[in-house]
Amino acid sequence: MQKKRSPFCLISSPGSARVSRAGDVVSTSRTFWSPYITANRAKIVSTRRRNQQARRARSPELSRHARERTAILLLSLVASGICMAQVPSPTPTLESESIVITGTRTDIPLDQSPASISVVTSQEFEEKQIERVADALREIPGVSVAQSGAPGQLTSVFTRGLRSEHTQVLLDGIPVNQGLQGAFNFADLTIDDLDRIEVVRGPQSTLYGPRAMAGAIQIFTKRGEGDPTFMFSAEGGSYGTFREVFESEGKIEQLDYSLGLSRLDTDNARPNNQYRLTNAIADIGWSPNAALRIGSLITYSLADTGNPNTIFDPKPLDNFLTERWLIGPHIDWQPVDWWNHRLIVSYDHERQLNDPNQDGFVGPTRALFERTQIDYQNDLHAAAWITITSGFFYSRLNTGQERPFVSQDFGPQPRFVSDHTDETGVFAQLTMTPIANLILVSGGRFDHFNQFGDVWTWREAGSYLIRKTDTTLHASVAKGFSPPSSQDKIFRFNPNPGQPLSPLEPEKGLGWDAGIEQRFWAKRIAIGASYFHYDLSNLIGFNGLFETLNLGKARTQGLECELRARPFDELELVATYTYLDTEKLGVADVSQPPGARLPRRPRNEAYVSASYLWWKKLRTTLSAKWVNAREELNFGGPNFDIEDYSFVNFAAEYEISPHLSVFGRVDNLTNEHYAEVFGFPALGRAAYGGLRLSF
């Protein structure tokens, strides 16, 4: 693997139809958090956060000149990173220590985390003018984002080559994977009122249960502090796009709050590709004293999209409406210094309407998803060197779909399908520091499901910080699992209707990783690399009779590299690279021949960005992404290649006064013709501009 290392290492249409399991998108490191960003955002990374939160077809015609310009920009950005490293060493400044939570469910210094973890902050959202969480994840090594065309279409995330439903997504500690597939659709998730995103790669089922076999993505909302502040922004641009945002946060005596509201209207490029999105999110808390906070997370979204379908079979009328809301009351209580408690009781609801759904078989559908969850965690600091984290989890999920006009031409078909799943889990973890700078983590979990019994998982991890050289070594090994989704159970084909099918069992995986992080120049430069390996078994697939059974095996492995540098306060450079090797094993699953590469998983991905602040008034940011060596599923036969792609984005913002700024950006600067999902072209060059008012 080391011989193939990239140069980056050296410098460093949803609806009623079944979604393909092979790629999840048919209708889908450890990062070094700059201490200088940290210093500017103390509330994100204070040494101990008060009241801790467990917490988107390439066109056949490709412009050769566009690709050349993209390559030049990529090389220029990397070269600039090397050149800047020759600037005389600056005087170090004091900063708060960066703290992360998701890898252990407890506060831990980022430079000592035993997990491969990445962090994207709200300051980066602003500098790069990121508006959706999916776009923020594109810079994370080991994570692939696949969007089925233009904004608003199904957007999935693959972590280390595993399927999208193998990554658990959490919002302030609340699992939010939804729908029949059990995955999370990032299409409608904006960055309104968000403080940061933590991405942990590697099996996390011990901490977060189902859907965390590949890792966990935790999204944190802002916590109101100080006098109330207000922000309003409005922008417009290409494809008839208009977007308005309002945010406010603050604290009034014992009440803290943060609030985000937004509206997006765009027509996109293709016929029947319009997208209308309304979002609201709020976190409200009451703290009668320093030891207790009672609060609630509240979210709402309404998305109305046209579904143009693939360019090979366009649909001029199809429409998809999704309404979601969530309420998550929670209590944080610390009765004594050495004992913390957190209780979350949440309820979320999703309603989908697909009309007319021109698939020629199912027709219009109406789906409903509702879930109640309880998560309790307590952290007992038994001694200065050991913390015992334990808790329990309960989930009750109901999902159903009405399809009154489903065709009966191929035999009787139900006009209503549904599924009910109950889960109860308990977990425990020891976090130990037996000697200075050495952290060891050991945990286990037991989950019981109403339909397929019990699942045990475990995890061992550790890190060692060599303070003399500012080097961190980290490694982990863990078991993970992913239960059958409602889609798997509802739409199973039975070739012998008179004989009931045996219950599906959870998919299982054993994963391990090891890595190193090296910081230089008073932490202004950080370079790191991690190797990972997964062995997957019990994967749900199809036999020769097209029965859906647990019969698949697969392997994924690869290398993640990253460079983050701030040579001086005005300039920030980022470069990440992922090498991914995947292979389908075994012959029982007939969807692919043995030895085939898993579909839609790029072999190589690279991201670079440079951001500079001119005259303390003008911020410019240039970023680029390159994706190489993808294959598409050809059911039962060899995969076929999908063309490589790259794109470049540019953003700028000028501060007219402390309260008013103007901004603009150009996405896909070189007008690249590409598709992240075969047959669903992305937008061409697009320009947007607006203003931001804050007080």
Secondary structure as the mmCIF struct_conf table of DSSP 4:
data_model
#
loop_
_struct_conf.conf_type_id
_struct_conf.id
_struct_conf.beg_label_comp_id
_struct_conf.beg_label_asym_id
_struct_conf.beg_label_seq_id
_struct_conf.end_label_comp_id
_struct_conf.end_label_asym_id
_struct_conf.end_label_seq_id
HELX_RH_3T_P HELX_RH_3T_P1 GLN A 2 LYS A 4
HELX_RH_AL_P HELX_RH_AL_P1 PRO A 7 ILE A 11
BEND BEND1 GLY A 15 ALA A 17
HELX_LH_PP_P HELX_LH_PP_P1 ARG A 18 SER A 20
TURN_TY1_P TURN_TY1_P1 ARG A 21 GLY A 23
BEND BEND2 ASP A 24 ASP A 24
STRN STRN1 ARG A 30 ARG A 30
HELX_RH_AL_P HELX_RH_AL_P2 PRO A 35 ASN A 40
HELX_RH_AL_P HELX_RH_AL_P3 ALA A 42 VAL A 45
BEND BEND3 THR A 47 ARG A 48
BEND BEND4 ARG A 50 ASN A 51
BEND BEND5 PRO A 60 PRO A 60
HELX_RH_AL_P HELX_RH_AL_P4 ARG A 64 MET A 84
TURN_TY1_P TURN_TY1_P2 ALA A 85 GLN A 86
BEND BEND6 VAL A 87 VAL A 87
HELX_LH_PP_P HELX_LH_PP_P2 PRO A 88 PRO A 92
HELX_LH_PP_P HELX_LH_PP_P3 SER A 96 SER A 98
STRN STRN2 ILE A 99 VAL A 100
TURN_TY1_P TURN_TY1_P3 THR A 102 ARG A 105
BEND BEND7 THR A 106 THR A 106
STRN STRN3 ILE A 108 PRO A 109
HELX_RH_3T_P HELX_RH_3T_P2 LEU A 110 GLN A 112
BEND BEND8 PRO A 114 ALA A 115
STRN STRN4 SER A 116 THR A 121
HELX_RH_AL_P HELX_RH_AL_P5 SER A 122 LYS A 128
TURN_TY1_P TURN_TY1_P4 GLN A 129 GLN A 129
STRN STRN5 ARG A 132 ARG A 132
HELX_RH_AL_P HELX_RH_AL_P6 VAL A 133 ALA A 136
HELX_RH_3T_P HELX_RH_3T_P3 LEU A 137 GLU A 139
BEND BEND9 ILE A 140 ILE A 140
TURN_TY1_P TURN_TY1_P5 PRO A 141 GLY A 142
STRN STRN6 VAL A 143 GLN A 147
BEND BEND10 SER A 148 ALA A 150
TURN_TY1_P TURN_TY1_P6 PRO A 151 GLY A 152
BEND BEND11 GLN A 153 GLN A 153
STRN STRN7 THR A 155 THR A 159
TURN_TY1_P TURN_TY1_P7 ARG A 160 GLY A 161
HELX_RH_3T_P HELX_RH_3T_P4 SER A 164 HIS A 166
STRN STRN8 THR A 167 LEU A 171
TURN_TY1_P TURN_TY1_P8 ASP A 172 GLY A 173
STRN STRN9 ILE A 174 PRO A 175
TURN_TY1_P TURN_TY1_P9 GLY A 179 GLN A 181
BEND BEND12 GLY A 182 GLY A 182
HELX_RH_3T_P HELX_RH_3T_P5 PHE A 186 ASP A 188
STRN STRN10 THR A 190 THR A 190
TURN_TY1_P TURN_TY1_P10 ASP A 192 ASP A 193
STRN STRN11 LEU A 194 ARG A 201
BEND BEND13 GLY A 202 GLY A 202
HELX_RH_AL_P HELX_RH_AL_P7 SER A 205 TYR A 208
TURN_TY1_P TURN_TY1_P11 PRO A 210 ARG A 211
BEND BEND14 MET A 213 ALA A 214
STRN STRN12 GLY A 215 THR A 221
BEND BEND15 GLY A 226 ASP A 227
STRN STRN13 THR A 229 GLY A 237
HELX_RH_3T_P HELX_RH_3T_P6 SER A 238 GLY A 240
STRN STRN14 THR A 241 ILE A 252
TURN_TY1_P TURN_TY1_P12 GLU A 253 GLN A 254
STRN STRN15 LEU A 255 THR A 266
BEND BEND16 ALA A 269 ARG A 270
TURN_TY1_P TURN_TY1_P13 PRO A 271 ASN A 272
STRN STRN16 TYR A 275 ASN A 289
TURN_TY1_P TURN_TY1_P14 ALA A 290 ALA A 291
STRN STRN17 LEU A 292 GLY A 306
TURN_TY1_P TURN_TY1_P15 ILE A 311 PHE A 312
BEND BEND17 ASP A 313 ASP A 313
BEND BEND18 PRO A 316 LEU A 317
STRN STRN18 ASN A 319 VAL A 336
TURN_TY1_P TURN_TY1_P16 ASP A 337 TRP A 338
STRN STRN19 TRP A 339 ASP A 355
BEND BEND19 PRO A 356 PRO A 356
BEND BEND20 ASP A 359 VAL A 362
BEND BEND21 PRO A 364 PRO A 364
STRN STRN20 THR A 365 ALA A 383
TURN_TY1_P TURN_TY1_P17 ALA A 384 TRP A 385
STRN STRN21 ILE A 386 GLU A 402
TURN_TY1_P TURN_TY1_P18 PRO A 404 PHE A 405
TURN_TY1_P TURN_TY1_P19 ASP A 409 PHE A 410
BEND BEND22 GLY A 411 GLY A 411
BEND BEND23 ARG A 415 ARG A 415
STRN STRN22 PHE A 416 MET A 432
BEND BEND24 PRO A 434 ILE A 435
TURN_TY1_P TURN_TY1_P20 ALA A 436 ASN A 437
STRN STRN23 LEU A 438 PHE A 449
TURN_TY1_P TURN_TY1_P21 ASN A 450 PHE A 452
STRN STRN24 GLY A 453 ILE A 466
TURN_TY1_P TURN_TY1_P22 ARG A 467 ASP A 470
STRN STRN25 THR A 471 SER A 482
HELX_LH_PP_P HELX_LH_PP_P4 PRO A 483 SER A 485
HELX_RH_AL_P HELX_RH_AL_P8 SER A 486 ILE A 490
TURN_TY1_P TURN_TY1_P23 PHE A 491 PHE A 491
BEND BEND25 PRO A 495 PRO A 495
TURN_TY1_P TURN_TY1_P24 PRO A 497 GLY A 498
BEND BEND26 GLN A 499 GLN A 499
HELX_LH_PP_P HELX_LH_PP_P5 PRO A 500 LEU A 504
STRN STRN26 GLU A 507 PHE A 520
TURN_TY1_P TURN_TY1_P25 TRP A 521 ARG A 524
STRN STRN27 ILE A 525 PHE A 542
TURN_TY1_P TURN_TY1_P26 GLY A 544 LEU A 545
STRN STRN28 THR A 548 ALA A 565
BEND BEND27 PRO A 567 PHE A 568
TURN_TY1_P TURN_TY1_P27 ASP A 569 GLU A 570
STRN STRN29 LEU A 571 LEU A 585
BEND BEND28 VAL A 587 ALA A 588
TURN_TY1_P TURN_TY1_P28 VAL A 590 SER A 591
BEND BEND29 GLN A 592 GLN A 592
TURN_TY1_P TURN_TY1_P29 PRO A 594 GLY A 595
HELX_LH_PP_P HELX_LH_PP_P6 ALA A 596 LEU A 598
TURN_TY1_P TURN_TY1_P30 PRO A 599 ARG A 600
BEND BEND30 ARG A 603 ARG A 603
STRN STRN30 ASN A 604 TRP A 614
TURN_TY1_P TURN_TY1_P31 TRP A 615 LYS A 617
STRN STRN31 LEU A 618 ASN A 628
STRN STRN32 ARG A 630 GLU A 632
TURN_TY1_P TURN_TY1_P32 PHE A 635 GLY A 636
BEND BEND31 GLY A 637 GLY A 637
STRN STRN33 PHE A 640 ILE A 642
STRN STRN34 TYR A 645 SER A 657
TURN_TY1_P TURN_TY1_P33 PRO A 658 HIS A 659
STRN STRN35 LEU A 660 ASP A 667
BEND BEND32 ASN A 668 ASN A 668
TURN_TY1_P TURN_TY1_P34 LEU A 669 THR A 670
BEND BEND33 GLU A 676 GLU A 676
STRN STRN36 VAL A 677 VAL A 677
TURN_TY1_P TURN_TY1_P35 PHE A 678 GLY A 679
STRN STRN37 PHE A 680 PHE A 680
HELX_LH_PP_P HELX_LH_PP_P7 PRO A 681 LEU A 683
STRN STRN38 ALA A 686 SER A 694
#
